[in-house]
Amino acid sequence: MSENEWLAEKVFAPKWICNGFPKSGTHLLVQLIQPIAPYQEPTEVGLFRKPWSGTFLDNSWTNRWAPIEQTTFKLGRTENGRMLKAHLGYIPELERFLYLLGAIHVFIYRDLRDVAVSQAYHIQNSSPDHLMHPDADAYRALGGIPEILSVVIAGHGRFPGLVYRWQHYAGWLSAQWVMTVKYERILADPKHWAERIFRYAMHRSAHTWDRKVEFDPQGLDVLTSVMAKATKQTDKSPTFRKGQPGNWRDEFTPEHIALWKEHDGERWLERLGYEKGAWYD
């Protein structure tokens, strides 16, 4: 292999980390990326039995951090040209590690009220061989979706409330080298965001290897069309339910809204651009 071939392989086959808070649209992001960076090849046993990584124990439903050595060990062994799905909370050491790794890090986020509804249904539908909330029975014992949604917002036992957990992830929004994108925007215009993400990835990878990158408009159009088309394959997601923005309005009662305001002292819906300040008043 010549030096130019070796460099091309490095630049155009980086390690991809598709990250998001649980139930914020990470699968949509994975669908978008898979045509250009398939999942890390799973193994029968061991580290990559599932092509997924998280910083929190109990399937990312708690705020109990796993040792960072576990997380970085797995992230660092992602193969070139492969993708790992992730629920990674933010700490400066992890950001620095991913930056120095040369990883392409895309962080997706969503209206947290829709996330709450999605998490409530996820818990209700959990089973030992599917979805796997670590203590779903304790939630289901409280009643149906309205009751489960209330404790998703407020917290239940060893499982903190949603906004408290989200704040462990929010730091990625301030990491300037990370590509951040709203779920709703990818859903509305997947081709546009496919191009933006691809351009980000190639520029970052080229910078890592001290090279420049140019784009062929025709080839870019074909590539991003394929990426956008892949987002329609909702049957491939084991947790897909509706995925429609604003679905929280069908599930939130006035009591849920009051509970949310009580537990969202940082006014995250306003900070993320989903509500005006008056909604909290």
Secondary structure by P-SEA (a helix, b strand, c coil): ccaaaaaaaaaaccbbbbcccccccaaaaaaacccccccccccccccccccccccccccccccccccaaaaaaaaaaccccbbbbbbbbbcaaaaaaaaaaccbbbbbbcaaaaaaaaaaaaaaaccccccccccaaaaaaaccaaaaaaaaaccccccccaaaaaaaaccccccccbbbbbaaaaaacaaaaaaaaaaaaaaaaaaaacbbbbbcaaaaaaaaaaaaaaaacccccccccccccccccccccaaaaaaaaaacccccccccccccccccc
